[in-house]
Amino acid sequence: MSWYIFAFVVLIVSLLLIARFFTPKYSQRVSIIKELKQLDFNDGKASAYKFTALARELELSDREKRLFEDIFEMLKEYKYRPISKKLDHNVIARIEIFIQSVE
């Protein structure tokens, strides 16, 4: 009887560890994508920095890396200026395509 209880406890603990091992990556990715969707494009400088920081935390495929690098080059114009302006429609469209591709 004690053998069955021990086996059951080991099984439950191993299932919990497996679930814990796989869950954080998925939930972190979902929360990052959710934050990317909520970016405020009116403040160009803040949204450029926030987009860059969030996108770097994601694991990206080759296509997504190329998209990110293109957007990153476009965002340099907004990041390194003392006075920020609203993001261009072309940049916003690229960011939205990037968000759709990582979903």
Salt bridges, closest charged atoms under 4 A:
GLU35 OE1 - LYS50 NZ 3.82
ASP70 OD2 - ARG94 NH1 3.89
GLU73 OE2 - LYS76 NZ 3.29
GLU77 OE2 - LYS85 NZ 3.16
GLU103 OE2 - LYS37 NZ 2.29
